[in-house]
Amino acid sequence: MNIRLGQRKEVMKHIEKYMLEKMPEYLKPIDEIWQPSDLLPDASRDDFFSKVKELQQSAKELSYDLVAVLIGDTITEEALPTYESWLTTVEDVSLDEEGGWMKWTRHWTAEENRHGDLLNKYLYLSGRVDMRQMEISTQYLIADGFDIGTGRDPYRNFIYTSFQELATNVSHRRVASLAKKDGDTLLSKMCGVIASDEARHAKAYKDFIARVFDVDANEAMLAFEDMMRKKIVMPAHFLREIGLKMGQTFGHFTDAAQRLGVYTSADYVDILKQLINDWNIEAVRELNDAGEKARDYLLALPDRLTRIAERMKNPTMEYKFKWILA
């Protein structure tokens, strides 16, 4: 299909047809997919209190940093209203309220909504969290919004979601492994099923961008380069606690994640490599001079970032989060 460079509206309409065909593969039937109540103690059963006691006993064994990362991940998931409203403002996505892209956005949001619900209830039952402090941080994060450098451009936004869904998959998968190591098999299972969702969503967004490269390679390449020059910021980069300025808690959260190996600078490089490989960047042709320079920049970037990551010291400064009771 021949589409003039820069004609994003036509490209998005073209990909919308493909996306609608693939939705059953990338989003599960609502009646069949897991729900938080499938994994949590059931308050209608006689064994509810004993199950909660078991949950609390297991949660006591989790390390301080792991609880901090889990809370930060939960707050990130709970800021879903920001992400949905952001996606609905993307140019050429919100063309039609009943159109395919809006259908995708609503169904993707519905799947993602379960993640925060599940983790929030687990943390509430664990007895280790000052829920009011956590809830304040969640409200702040939603109220503060975010600036991820994508503007309203659909290419940049879906490149961002491709990267970000892979990053959340890594984070939840690693928390699952660490929770299992600490003896909390329930939390491990919870984070495992969430990670599986994120992997499926990442596959979808990567597929959408692959279709963009098929029909508008030069503009897609420039968008990819631009996002990587700006650096992919995490959606919770404005994270704060009560009494702190916007973003002041985020660095402490990422330090804990780096110390634990939940999400590191090396993971950032690995995700970039995966996207370069999945989109077959090295083989993309029919680029103008700017597109070729963008491709060369992207191909050289992983090695440069690896050298920087190797020089970075693992953060050692401990921080006492207002969220954690013990």
Secondary structure, 3 states (H helix, E strand, C coil): CCCCCCCHHHHHHHHHHHHHHHHHHHCCCCCCCCCHHHCCCCCCCCCHHHHHHHHHHHHCCCCHHHHHHHHHHHHHHHCHHHHHHHHHCCCCCCCCCCCHHHHHHHHHHHHHHHHHHHHHHHHHHHCCECHHHHHHHHHHHHHHCCCCCCCCCHHHHHHHHHHHHHHHHHHHHHHHHHHHHCCCHHHHHHHHHHHHHHHHHHHHHHHHHHHHHHHCHHHHHHHHHHHHHHCCCCCCCCCCCCCCCCCCCHHHHHHHHHHHCCCCHHHHHHHHHHHHHHCCHHHCCCCCHHHHHHHHHHHHHHHHHHHHHHHCCCCCCCCCCCCECC
